């Protein structure tokens, strides 16, 4: 987290950091260097929502990315849609964005670009960010908000 601690994300079907929204929910937590939990946040849609990766944003906050079968940051347009969220250092959500095509779109990694943006990478069998070359394509999106 840039301060000796760590951000951790995952998936739960229970009430880990708040009430379950349905299906499985994504969660995000921050721990200090001694392993003490500072905060935990749980969020989701009425369908399944999985965390795939988290990364410090370079400003004390955190990016989190994953996949959803529901409408988490916009309407679901396919099988799995990718999503990206940013939380501040206190765990408050700043924004969430959902990306998808009519196919299977999965975000698997996230990294700040060092200039206020973020890279999100994964795969798609649709035409996410460009024409599909056939089958399942790797994709990397650069986002600025």
TIVO-2410 file (N, C-alpha, C; in nm, 3 decimals):
# residues 145
REC num residu      c1      c2      c3 atome chaine
REC   1      X   0.081  -0.122   0.000     N      A
REC   1      X   0.000   0.000   0.000    CA      A
REC   1      X   0.084   0.126   0.000     C      A
REC   2      X   0.215   0.114  -0.005     N      A
REC   2      X   0.303   0.229  -0.004    CA      A
REC   2      X   0.335   0.281   0.134     C      A
REC   3      X   0.273   0.221   0.237     N      A
REC   3      X   0.294   0.264   0.375    CA      A
REC   3      X   0.329   0.147   0.466     C      A
REC   4      X   0.380   0.039   0.408     N      A
REC   4      X   0.420  -0.078   0.486    CA      A
REC   4      X   0.312  -0.181   0.504     C      A
REC   5      X   0.193  -0.154   0.456     N      A
REC   5      X   0.080  -0.248   0.467    CA      A
REC   5      X   0.051  -0.313   0.333     C      A
REC   6      X  -0.070  -0.369   0.323     N      A
REC   6      X  -0.107  -0.440   0.202    CA      A
REC   6      X  -0.258  -0.427   0.178     C      A
REC   7      X  -0.294  -0.423   0.049     N      A
REC   7      X  -0.433  -0.433   0.007    CA      A
REC   7      X  -0.457  -0.577  -0.038     C      A
REC   8      X  -0.572  -0.632  -0.005     N      A
REC   8      X  -0.607  -0.770  -0.041    CA      A
REC   8      X  -0.751  -0.769  -0.092     C      A
REC   9      X  -0.779  -0.848  -0.193     N      A
REC   9      X  -0.915  -0.860  -0.245    CA      A
REC   9      X  -0.952  -1.004  -0.264     C      A
REC  10      X  -1.082  -1.031  -0.274     N      A
REC  10      X  -1.128  -1.167  -0.293    CA      A
REC  10      X  -1.276  -1.174  -0.326     C      A
REC  11      X  -1.335  -1.289  -0.293     N      A
REC  11      X  -1.472  -1.323  -0.327    CA      A
REC  11      X  -1.534  -1.393  -0.207     C      A
REC  12      X  -1.660  -1.361  -0.176     N      A
REC  12      X  -1.729  -1.429  -0.067    CA      A
REC  12      X  -1.875  -1.451  -0.103     C      A
REC  13      X  -1.932  -1.558  -0.054     N      A
REC  13      X  -2.075  -1.582  -0.066    CA      A
REC  13      X  -2.146  -1.549   0.065     C      A
REC  14      X  -2.071  -1.497   0.162     N      A
REC  14      X  -2.128  -1.461   0.292    CA      A
REC  14      X  -2.129  -1.311   0.311     C      A
REC  15      X  -2.129  -1.272   0.438     N      A
REC  15      X  -2.127  -1.131   0.476    CA      A
REC  15      X  -1.993  -1.103   0.544     C      A
REC  16      X  -1.891  -1.083   0.464     N      A
REC  16      X  -1.755  -1.066   0.514    CA      A
REC  16      X  -1.727  -0.922   0.557     C      A
REC  17      X  -1.767  -0.827   0.475     N      A
REC  17      X  -1.742  -0.686   0.505    CA      A
REC  17      X  -1.867  -0.602   0.486     C      A
REC  18      X  -1.981  -0.665   0.492     N      A
REC  18      X  -2.110  -0.600   0.472    CA      A
REC  18      X  -2.210  -0.704   0.427     C      A
REC  19      X  -2.334  -0.666   0.405     N      A
REC  19      X  -2.434  -0.763   0.362    CA      A
REC  19      X  -2.407  -0.814   0.221     C      A
REC  20      X  -2.440  -0.939   0.195     N      A
REC  20      X  -2.423  -0.999   0.064    CA      A
REC  20      X  -2.530  -0.944  -0.030     C      A
REC  21      X  -2.488  -0.900  -0.151     N      A
REC  21      X  -2.580  -0.843  -0.247    CA      A
REC  21      X  -2.649  -0.949  -0.332     C      A
REC  22      X  -2.601  -1.073  -0.323     N      A
REC  22      X  -2.657  -1.183  -0.401    CA      A
REC  22      X  -2.547  -1.255  -0.475     C      A
REC  23      X  -2.564  -1.386  -0.494     N      A
REC  23      X  -2.458  -1.463  -0.558    CA      A
REC  23      X  -2.333  -1.455  -0.473     C      A
REC  24      X  -2.223  -1.422  -0.535     N      A
REC  24      X  -2.099  -1.398  -0.462    CA      A
REC  24      X  -2.060  -1.252  -0.479     C      A
REC  25      X  -1.999  -1.196  -0.379     N      A
REC  25      X  -1.958  -1.055  -0.381    CA      A
REC  25      X  -1.807  -1.042  -0.380     C      A
REC  26      X  -1.760  -0.933  -0.437     N      A
REC  26      X  -1.618  -0.895  -0.429    CA      A
REC  26      X  -1.594  -0.828  -0.295     C      A
REC  27      X  -1.471  -0.836  -0.247     N      A
REC  27      X  -1.435  -0.762  -0.126    CA      A
REC  27      X  -1.294  -0.708  -0.141     C      A
REC  28      X  -1.265  -0.607  -0.061     N      A
REC  28      X  -1.136  -0.539  -0.061    CA      A
REC  28      X  -1.103  -0.503   0.082     C      A
REC  29      X  -0.979  -0.530   0.125     N      A
REC  29      X  -0.938  -0.499   0.262    CA      A
REC  29      X  -0.800  -0.437   0.262     C      A
REC  30      X  -0.772  -0.366   0.370     N      A
REC  30      X  -0.639  -0.309   0.390    CA      A
REC  30      X  -0.589  -0.353   0.527     C      A
REC  31      X  -0.463  -0.399   0.530     N      A
REC  31      X  -0.397  -0.442   0.653    CA      A
REC  31      X  -0.271  -0.361   0.673     C      A
REC  32      X  -0.236  -0.335   0.798     N      A
REC  32      X  -0.111  -0.264   0.825    CA      A
REC  32      X   0.005  -0.363   0.824     C      A
REC  33      X   0.127  -0.315   0.844     N      A
REC  33      X   0.246  -0.398   0.838    CA      A
REC  33      X   0.252  -0.507   0.944     C      A
REC  34      X   0.175  -0.493   1.052     N      A
REC  34      X   0.170  -0.594   1.157    CA      A
REC  34      X   0.059  -0.697   1.133     C      A
REC  35      X  -0.015  -0.682   1.024     N      A
REC  35      X  -0.122  -0.777   0.992    CA      A
REC  35      X  -0.257  -0.742   1.053     C      A
REC  36      X  -0.270  -0.623   1.108     N      A
REC  36      X  -0.398  -0.580   1.164    CA      A
REC  36      X  -0.486  -0.523   1.053     C      A
REC  37      X  -0.612  -0.567   1.050     N      A
REC  37      X  -0.703  -0.515   0.949    CA      A
REC  37      X  -0.739  -0.371   0.982     C      A
REC  38      X  -0.724  -0.283   0.885     N      A
REC  38      X  -0.762  -0.142   0.899    CA      A
REC  38      X  -0.907  -0.124   0.857     C      A
REC  39      X  -0.945  -0.185   0.744     N      A
REC  39      X  -1.083  -0.179   0.696    CA      A
REC  39      X  -1.109  -0.293   0.599     C      A
REC  40      X  -1.237  -0.321   0.575     N      A
REC  40      X  -1.280  -0.417   0.474    CA      A
REC  40      X  -1.409  -0.366   0.412     C      A
REC  41      X  -1.421  -0.380   0.281     N      A
REC  41      X  -1.541  -0.338   0.207    CA      A
REC  41      X  -1.587  -0.454   0.121     C      A
REC  42      X  -1.717  -0.475   0.118     N      A
REC  42      X  -1.778  -0.579   0.037    CA      A
REC  42      X  -1.880  -0.513  -0.055     C      A
REC  43      X  -1.884  -0.557  -0.181     N      A
REC  43      X  -1.980  -0.501  -0.276    CA      A
REC  43      X  -2.007  -0.602  -0.385     C      A
REC  44      X  -2.121  -0.585  -0.451     N      A
REC  44      X  -2.154  -0.676  -0.559    CA      A
REC  44      X  -2.289  -0.646  -0.620     C      A
REC  45      X  -2.321  -0.724  -0.720     N      A
REC  45      X  -2.450  -0.717  -0.787    CA      A
REC  45      X  -2.535  -0.835  -0.739     C      A
REC  46      X  -2.648  -0.857  -0.801     N      A
REC  46      X  -2.731  -0.972  -0.763    CA      A
REC  46      X  -2.677  -1.103  -0.821     C      A
REC  47      X  -2.575  -1.095  -0.906     N      A
REC  47      X  -2.511  -1.213  -0.966    CA      A
REC  47      X  -2.374  -1.234  -0.902     C      A
REC  48      X  -2.287  -1.312  -0.966     N      A
REC  48      X  -2.153  -1.338  -0.913    CA      A
REC  48      X  -2.055  -1.229  -0.955     C      A
REC  49      X  -1.975  -1.183  -0.859     N      A
REC  49      X  -1.875  -1.079  -0.880    CA      A
REC  49      X  -1.745  -1.124  -0.815     C      A
REC  50      X  -1.639  -1.138  -0.893     N      A
REC  50      X  -1.512  -1.189  -0.845    CA      A
REC  50      X  -1.403  -1.082  -0.855     C      A
REC  51      X  -1.318  -1.073  -0.755     N      A
REC  51      X  -1.196  -0.993  -0.763    CA      A
REC  51      X  -1.089  -1.078  -0.830     C      A
REC  52      X  -1.017  -1.018  -0.925     N      A
REC  52      X  -0.907  -1.087  -0.991    CA      A
REC  52      X  -0.771  -1.027  -0.954     C      A
REC  53      X  -0.767  -0.895  -0.927     N      A
REC  53      X  -0.638  -0.831  -0.896    CA      A
REC  53      X  -0.660  -0.699  -0.825     C      A
REC  54      X  -0.563  -0.661  -0.743     N      A
REC  54      X  -0.560  -0.530  -0.678    CA      A
REC  54      X  -0.419  -0.473  -0.692     C      A
REC  55      X  -0.410  -0.340  -0.695     N      A
REC  55      X  -0.280  -0.273  -0.704    CA      A
REC  55      X  -0.291  -0.135  -0.643     C      A
REC  56      X  -0.191  -0.095  -0.564     N      A
REC  56      X  -0.190   0.043  -0.513    CA      A
REC  56      X  -0.192   0.142  -0.629     C      A
REC  57      X  -0.259   0.255  -0.609     N      A
REC  57      X  -0.270   0.354  -0.717    CA      A
REC  57      X  -0.158   0.456  -0.718     C      A
REC  58      X  -0.067   0.449  -0.621     N      A
REC  58      X   0.044   0.543  -0.614    CA      A
REC  58      X   0.011   0.670  -0.539     C      A
REC  59      X  -0.114   0.685  -0.496     N      A
REC  59      X  -0.159   0.803  -0.421    CA      A
REC  59      X  -0.220   0.766  -0.287     C      A
REC  60      X  -0.191   0.646  -0.239     N      A
REC  60      X  -0.246   0.599  -0.112    CA      A
REC  60      X  -0.374   0.519  -0.124     C      A
REC  61      X  -0.430   0.513  -0.243     N      A
REC  61      X  -0.552   0.437  -0.267    CA      A
REC  61      X  -0.522   0.307  -0.339     C      A
REC  62      X  -0.625   0.247  -0.397     N      A
REC  62      X  -0.609   0.116  -0.459    CA      A
REC  62      X  -0.703   0.099  -0.577     C      A
REC  63      X  -0.652   0.032  -0.681     N      A
REC  63      X  -0.735  -0.014  -0.793    CA      A
REC  63      X  -0.769  -0.160  -0.767     C      A
REC  64      X  -0.888  -0.200  -0.807     N      A
REC  64      X  -0.932  -0.338  -0.795    CA      A
REC  64      X  -1.004  -0.374  -0.925     C      A
REC  65      X  -0.977  -0.490  -0.978     N      A
REC  65      X  -1.043  -0.533  -1.101    CA      A
REC  65      X  -1.093  -0.676  -1.085     C      A
REC  66      X  -1.190  -0.710  -1.168     N      A
REC  66      X  -1.246  -0.844  -1.161    CA      A
REC  66      X  -1.345  -0.868  -1.272     C      A
REC  67      X  -1.434  -0.964  -1.245     N      A
REC  67      X  -1.536  -1.004  -1.342    CA      A
REC  67      X  -1.671  -1.011  -1.273     C      A
REC  68      X  -1.776  -0.987  -1.353     N      A
REC  68      X  -1.912  -0.994  -1.301    CA      A
REC  68      X  -2.005  -1.057  -1.404     C      A
REC  69      X  -2.108  -1.123  -1.354     N      A
REC  69      X  -2.215  -1.172  -1.441    CA      A
REC  69      X  -2.337  -1.083  -1.425     C      A
REC  70      X  -2.323  -0.977  -1.345     N      A
REC  70      X  -2.433  -0.886  -1.319    CA      A
REC  70      X  -2.404  -0.746  -1.369     C      A
REC  71      X  -2.475  -0.651  -1.313     N      A
REC  71      X  -2.458  -0.510  -1.346    CA      A
REC  71      X  -2.395  -0.441  -1.226     C      A
REC  72      X  -2.264  -0.433  -1.227     N      A
REC  72      X  -2.189  -0.382  -1.112    CA      A
REC  72      X  -2.151  -0.235  -1.130     C      A
REC  73      X  -2.106  -0.198  -1.247     N      A
REC  73      X  -2.069  -0.060  -1.274    CA      A
REC  73      X  -2.134  -0.011  -1.401     C      A
REC  74      X  -2.233  -0.080  -1.446     N      A
REC  74      X  -2.305  -0.054  -1.571    CA      A
REC  74      X  -2.380  -0.180  -1.607     C      A
REC  75      X  -2.458  -0.179  -1.713     N      A
REC  75      X  -2.533  -0.299  -1.750    CA      A
REC  75      X  -2.443  -0.410  -1.804     C      A
REC  76      X  -2.472  -0.533  -1.767     N      A
REC  76      X  -2.399  -0.647  -1.821    CA      A
REC  76      X  -2.443  -0.667  -1.965     C      A
REC  77      X  -2.346  -0.681  -2.056     N      A
REC  77      X  -2.379  -0.694  -2.198    CA      A
REC  77      X  -2.338  -0.829  -2.256     C      A
REC  78      X  -2.286  -0.919  -2.174     N      A
REC  78      X  -2.243  -1.048  -2.225    CA      A
REC  78      X  -2.242  -1.153  -2.116     C      A
REC  79      X  -2.157  -1.250  -2.133     N      A
REC  79      X  -2.145  -1.359  -2.037    CA      A
REC  79      X  -2.077  -1.307  -1.911     C      A
REC  80      X  -1.947  -1.290  -1.914     N      A
REC  80      X  -1.874  -1.221  -1.807    CA      A
REC  80      X  -1.834  -1.084  -1.858     C      A
REC  81      X  -1.848  -0.982  -1.776     N      A
REC  81      X  -1.797  -0.850  -1.805    CA      A
REC  81      X  -1.683  -0.819  -1.708     C      A
REC  82      X  -1.588  -0.740  -1.752     N      A
REC  82      X  -1.478  -0.693  -1.667    CA      A
REC  82      X  -1.524  -0.568  -1.591     C      A
REC  83      X  -1.465  -0.546  -1.475     N      A
REC  83      X  -1.491  -0.422  -1.401    CA      A
REC  83      X  -1.363  -0.372  -1.337     C      A
REC  84      X  -1.362  -0.243  -1.310     N      A
REC  84      X  -1.249  -0.176  -1.246    CA      A
REC  84      X  -1.305  -0.075  -1.147     C      A
REC  85      X  -1.249  -0.073  -1.028     N      A
REC  85      X  -1.289   0.026  -0.929    CA      A
REC  85      X  -1.165   0.089  -0.867     C      A
REC  86      X  -1.186   0.206  -0.812     N      A
REC  86      X  -1.079   0.274  -0.738    CA      A
REC  86      X  -1.136   0.317  -0.603     C      A
REC  87      X  -1.061   0.285  -0.498     N      A
REC  87      X  -1.095   0.324  -0.362    CA      A
REC  87      X  -0.984   0.415  -0.309     C      A
REC  88      X  -1.021   0.506  -0.220     N      A
REC  88      X  -0.917   0.587  -0.155    CA      A
REC  88      X  -0.855   0.507  -0.042     C      A
REC  89      X  -0.756   0.563   0.026     N      A
REC  89      X  -0.683   0.492   0.130    CA      A
REC  89      X  -0.767   0.454   0.250     C      A
REC  90      X  -0.883   0.518   0.267     N      A
REC  90      X  -0.975   0.484   0.377    CA      A
REC  90      X  -1.079   0.382   0.335     C      A
REC  91      X  -1.071   0.335   0.211     N      A
REC  91      X  -1.164   0.233   0.164    CA      A
REC  91      X  -1.291   0.287   0.101     C      A
REC  92      X  -1.300   0.417   0.086     N      A
REC  92      X  -1.419   0.476   0.023    CA      A
REC  92      X  -1.413   0.458  -0.127     C      A
REC  93      X  -1.520   0.407  -0.189     N      A
REC  93      X  -1.520   0.392  -0.334    CA      A
REC  93      X  -1.521   0.528  -0.403     C      A
REC  94      X  -1.433   0.546  -0.501     N      A
REC  94      X  -1.427   0.670  -0.578    CA      A
REC  94      X  -1.504   0.657  -0.708     C      A
REC  95      X  -1.491   0.543  -0.776     N      A
REC  95      X  -1.566   0.515  -0.897    CA      A
REC  95      X  -1.557   0.367  -0.932     C      A
REC  96      X  -1.648   0.324  -1.019     N      A
REC  96      X  -1.647   0.188  -1.072    CA      A
REC  96      X  -1.688   0.193  -1.218     C      A
REC  97      X  -1.623   0.111  -1.298     N      A
REC  97      X  -1.646   0.107  -1.442    CA      A
REC  97      X  -1.661  -0.038  -1.484     C      A
REC  98      X  -1.759  -0.067  -1.567     N      A
REC  98      X  -1.780  -0.201  -1.620    CA      A
REC  98      X  -1.756  -0.200  -1.769     C      A
REC  99      X  -1.680  -0.299  -1.819     N      A
REC  99      X  -1.643  -0.310  -1.961    CA      A
REC  99      X  -1.686  -0.446  -2.013     C      A
REC 100      X  -1.747  -0.449  -2.131     N      A
REC 100      X  -1.785  -0.579  -2.183    CA      A
REC 100      X  -1.834  -0.575  -2.325     C      A
REC 101      X  -1.841  -0.693  -2.383     N      A
REC 101      X  -1.899  -0.715  -2.515    CA      A
REC 101      X  -2.005  -0.823  -2.499     C      A
REC 102      X  -2.062  -0.868  -2.607     N      A
REC 102      X  -2.161  -0.976  -2.598    CA      A
REC 102      X  -2.097  -1.110  -2.564     C      A
REC 103      X  -1.964  -1.116  -2.562     N      A
REC 103      X  -1.892  -1.239  -2.531    CA      A
REC 103      X  -1.844  -1.245  -2.388     C      A
REC 104      X  -1.734  -1.314  -2.369     N      A
REC 104      X  -1.671  -1.336  -2.239    CA      A
REC 104      X  -1.553  -1.239  -2.227     C      A
REC 105      X  -1.560  -1.145  -2.131     N      A
REC 105      X  -1.457  -1.043  -2.114    CA      A
REC 105      X  -1.408  -1.048  -1.970     C      A
REC 106      X  -1.280  -1.076  -1.951     N      A
REC 106      X  -1.229  -1.094  -1.816    CA      A
REC 106      X  -1.105  -1.010  -1.791     C      A
REC 107      X  -1.110  -0.930  -1.685     N      A
REC 107      X  -0.995  -0.853  -1.639    CA      A
REC 107      X  -0.917  -0.938  -1.541     C      A
REC 108      X  -0.786  -0.953  -1.563     N      A
REC 108      X  -0.704  -1.040  -1.480    CA      A
REC 108      X  -0.590  -0.969  -1.410     C      A
REC 109      X  -0.551  -0.849  -1.456     N      A
REC 109      X  -0.447  -0.774  -1.384    CA      A
REC 109      X  -0.475  -0.626  -1.394     C      A
REC 110      X  -0.416  -0.551  -1.302     N      A
REC 110      X  -0.431  -0.407  -1.297    CA      A
REC 110      X  -0.301  -0.347  -1.247     C      A
REC 111      X  -0.261  -0.233  -1.305     N      A
REC 111      X  -0.138  -0.165  -1.262    CA      A
REC 111      X  -0.150  -0.017  -1.296     C      A
REC 112      X  -0.108   0.070  -1.203     N      A
REC 112      X  -0.108   0.213  -1.236    CA      A
REC 112      X  -0.003   0.241  -1.343     C      A
REC 113      X  -0.028   0.343  -1.426     N      A
REC 113      X   0.067   0.375  -1.532    CA      A
REC 113      X   0.169   0.480  -1.491     C      A
REC 114      X   0.159   0.532  -1.368     N      A
REC 114      X   0.254   0.630  -1.318    CA      A
REC 114      X   0.223   0.773  -1.360     C      A
REC 115      X   0.117   0.791  -1.440     N      A
REC 115      X   0.080   0.925  -1.488    CA      A
REC 115      X  -0.068   0.955  -1.461     C      A
REC 116      X  -0.125   0.889  -1.359     N      A
REC 116      X  -0.264   0.912  -1.324    CA      A
REC 116      X  -0.364   0.820  -1.391     C      A
REC 117      X  -0.317   0.729  -1.473     N      A
REC 117      X  -0.404   0.632  -1.540    CA      A
REC 117      X  -0.379   0.493  -1.487     C      A
REC 118      X  -0.443   0.397  -1.550     N      A
REC 118      X  -0.432   0.259  -1.505    CA      A
REC 118      X  -0.439   0.166  -1.626     C      A
REC 119      X  -0.360   0.060  -1.621     N      A
REC 119      X  -0.365  -0.048  -1.719    CA      A
REC 119      X  -0.452  -0.160  -1.663     C      A
REC 120      X  -0.538  -0.213  -1.747     N      A
REC 120      X  -0.619  -0.330  -1.712    CA      A
REC 120      X  -0.597  -0.432  -1.822     C      A
REC 121      X  -0.562  -0.553  -1.785     N      A
REC 121      X  -0.536  -0.656  -1.884    CA      A
REC 121      X  -0.616  -0.781  -1.858     C      A
REC 122      X  -0.639  -0.856  -1.964     N      A
REC 122      X  -0.713  -0.981  -1.951    CA      A
REC 122      X  -0.735  -1.042  -2.087     C      A
REC 123      X  -0.856  -1.096  -2.107     N      A
REC 123      X  -0.887  -1.157  -2.236    CA      A
REC 123      X  -1.033  -1.136  -2.271     C      A
REC 124      X  -1.061  -1.152  -2.400     N      A
REC 124      X  -1.197  -1.137  -2.452    CA      A
REC 124      X  -1.217  -1.231  -2.570     C      A
REC 125      X  -1.339  -1.279  -2.586     N      A
REC 125      X  -1.371  -1.348  -2.711    CA      A
REC 125      X  -1.466  -1.262  -2.794     C      A
REC 126      X  -1.481  -1.136  -2.751     N      A
REC 126      X  -1.555  -1.036  -2.827    CA      A
REC 126      X  -1.459  -0.940  -2.893     C      A
REC 127      X  -1.506  -0.820  -2.921     N      A
REC 127      X  -1.421  -0.717  -2.982    CA      A
REC 127      X  -1.408  -0.601  -2.884     C      A
REC 128      X  -1.338  -0.623  -2.777     N      A
REC 128      X  -1.316  -0.524  -2.673    CA      A
REC 128      X  -1.190  -0.445  -2.705     C      A
REC 129      X  -1.203  -0.320  -2.738     N      A
REC 129      X  -1.088  -0.235  -2.769    CA      A
REC 129      X  -1.032  -0.254  -2.909     C      A
REC 130      X  -1.098  -0.332  -2.991     N      A
REC 130      X  -1.052  -0.356  -3.127    CA      A
REC 130      X  -1.116  -0.482  -3.182     C      A
REC 131      X  -1.095  -0.508  -3.309     N      A
REC 131      X  -1.154  -0.624  -3.375    CA      A
REC 131      X  -1.095  -0.754  -3.322     C      A
REC 132      X  -1.177  -0.850  -3.292     N      A
REC 132      X  -1.132  -0.981  -3.246    CA      A
REC 132      X  -1.056  -1.051  -3.359     C      A
REC 133      X  -0.940  -1.107  -3.328     N      A
REC 133      X  -0.857  -1.174  -3.427    CA      A
REC 133      X  -0.893  -1.321  -3.443     C      A
REC 134      X  -0.988  -1.368  -3.362     N      A
REC 134      X  -1.030  -1.507  -3.370    CA      A
REC 134      X  -1.012  -1.578  -3.239     C      A
REC 135      X  -1.113  -1.648  -3.193     N      A
REC 135      X  -1.104  -1.720  -3.066    CA      A
REC 135      X  -1.100  -1.623  -2.949     C      A
REC 136      X  -1.007  -1.648  -2.859     N      A
REC 136      X  -0.991  -1.564  -2.740    CA      A
REC 136      X  -0.867  -1.477  -2.759     C      A
REC 137      X  -0.884  -1.346  -2.745     N      A
REC 137      X  -0.775  -1.251  -2.763    CA      A
REC 137      X  -0.732  -1.194  -2.629     C      A
REC 138      X  -0.602  -1.168  -2.614     N      A
REC 138      X  -0.553  -1.091  -2.500    CA      A
REC 138      X  -0.591  -0.947  -2.523     C      A
REC 139      X  -0.611  -0.873  -2.417     N      A
REC 139      X  -0.640  -0.731  -2.433    CA      A
REC 139      X  -0.580  -0.653  -2.315     C      A
REC 140      X  -0.537  -0.532  -2.346     N      A
REC 140      X  -0.489  -0.438  -2.246    CA      A
REC 140      X  -0.555  -0.305  -2.274     C      A
REC 141      X  -0.619  -0.250  -2.172     N      A
REC 141      X  -0.684  -0.119  -2.184    CA      A
REC 141      X  -0.609  -0.021  -2.097     C      A
REC 142      X  -0.591   0.100  -2.144     N      A
REC 142      X  -0.537   0.209  -2.064    CA      A
REC 142      X  -0.651   0.305  -2.036     C      A
REC 143      X  -0.676   0.330  -1.908     N      A
REC 143      X  -0.789   0.415  -1.870    CA      A
REC 143      X  -0.742   0.535  -1.791     C      A
REC 144      X  -0.805   0.645  -1.812     N      A
REC 144      X  -0.779   0.768  -1.737    CA      A
REC 144      X  -0.913   0.819  -1.688     C      A
REC 145      X  -0.921   0.852  -1.561     N      A
REC 145      X  -1.045   0.906  -1.503    CA      A
REC 145      X  -1.012   1.025  -1.420     C      A
***
